[in-house]
Amino acid sequence: MEEITATAREDEVQLVVFTISNEEFAAEINQVKEIITPANITEVPSAPSFVYGVINLRGKLITIVDLHKRLGYESPQLTGSTKIIVSDVKEGVLGMMVDNVLEVKRIPEKQIEPPPPMSAGRIDSEYIQGIAKTDDRLIVILDLTKVLIDEDEGRINQIQEGGVTSDDENIGS
């Protein structure tokens, strides 16, 4: 487990940079509680397709969202570099599955462009906080608090409370 503690100067943004399907993404460090290695993930029947499962993190049930599926990518197999970014969002604490966490990077605010007005490829622009332009790469900055929409929040809350049912039918009826 890696605790995330760091501060940036006023004219900089500090980002946790990670990969999803060989593309670089980031989240502001203040949206990240910690980074953990996946272990003992339990699948949840009838959960939304982007929910990988749940884990018990120090006595608290944490729903794990597969950011690959949520952002429209194909979900790969877990590897030794796969990580879970634990984040506080509106519906509580969630884990976001990513391929790898690369670095914590300070980016001057002047190098961050606003999100494009339309969808950036597979990703809805509502998830995008901005695009960081560094020397030789572009990093899409995601707003982890917006990765789930309102209808998803209700389903996630059901999972975390232990009562998941399918949209089409109730299990056991």
N, C-alpha and C positions, 0 to 999 in steps of 0.2 A: 504494500500500500504506500502510495506517495501522497503526502499532505501537500496541498497547494497553498503556499504563502509567498507573496511577493508584492512589490509596489512598483508603480510606474511613475515617471515624472508627469507633470500636468499636460505636457504637449505630446505624450506618448500613450499608446494603448498597449497593454500587455495581453498577449494571446497564447492560448494553448493550441498548438498546431498539430493536426492529426490527418491520417489518410483514410479515405473511403474509396475502394475500387481504383486505386492508383491516382486519385485526385487529392489535392491538398485542400483542407478545410481548417477552420479555426473557430474558437469561441473565446470571448473575453474571459480573462482569468477569474473575474468576480462571479461568473456563472458556474464555475467548476469548484466543487467541494473537495473531490479527491479523484485519483485515478487508481483503478484496481485491475488485477488480472482475473479473468473469468474463472469461476470455480463453482461446482455444484449448482448449476442453473437448472431449475425445474420448469418443464414446459407446462403451460396452462391451456387446458382444453377450451376450444371456442373463443380464444382470445383473438383480437385483430391480427392480421397477417404480419404486421410489423412488430408485434410483441414477441420477443425471443423467449421470454420466460420470466421467472422471479428468482431472487436470491435472498438469503437471510444474511443481512449485513449488520453484525453486532446486535442481533435481536430485533432488527427492523426489517420488514418485508419490503424489498425494493423491486419494482418492475423494470425489466431490461428491454429497452426499445432497440431494435436493429435499425440503425440509421441507414444502412444500405437500402433496405426495403422501404423505409419511410421516405427516402429521397428518390426512389425509383430505380435503384441499382439492383443487380442480382446479388444475393447474399452468398458470400464465400464460406468455406469451411473455417472453423476456428484454427488459429495457429499459435505458436509461442509468442508472437508479437501482438496478438489481439488484446485490446484493452477495453475497459468499461470506464467511461467518464461519468462520475456521479455528480448530479446537478440538482439544485433546488429550483423547481418550477412551480407554476400555479397550483398544480394538483399534488404537490408534495415533492418527495425526493425520487428521482428517476435515474436509472443507469442507461447510458447511451453506448451501444456497442460500436466500436470502430476498429479498423484494421491495425492501426499502430498510432501511438502518440510520438511525434517526432521531437518536439521542443517547446519550450516557452520562449516566445520571441517578443521583443519590444519593437513596435512599429510607430514611427512618427505619424500623428494624426493627419498630416498633409499628404501622406502616401495612401490614405484610405478614401476610396471613391464611394459615393452612395450606391445602393443597390440599383441594378438596371430596372427600368419601368416594367419590363415584361419578364417572363420566365427565362431563367438562365439555363437553357438546356432542359434537364430533367427536374430541376429544383424550382418550386414555386418561389417567386420573389418575396413573398411574405416571410419566408424563413431567413432571408438574407439580410444581414445587418450592414454589410458593405463588402468591398473587394479591396484587399490590401495589395499594393503594387510594390514588390521588392525588386532588387537588382535584376534577377533573371526569372522571376516567377510571379504568378498571381495566386492569391490565397483567398478563397471565398470564406467570409466570416459569417457564421450562422448565429442566429439568435435562438439559443436552446429553449428559451421560454415560449417560443412560437412554433416549435417543431410539431406540437400537437394542437389540433383544432378543438373547439368546444365539444363536439360529439365524441372525440377521442378521449377527452378528459374524463367523461362519465364512465367510459369503458375501463380506463386505467384505474379510476377510483374503485370500481367493482372488483378488479383483479386484486388490488392492494387490500381490500376488505374481505377477500376470499369468496366472493359470490359472482362468478362469471357465467353468463348465459349467452347463447348464440343469438344473433339478430333474428333468425328465422324461427327458432323454436327453443323452448326451455329444455334444458337437460333433465331427463327423468320424468317428462310429462307424457 
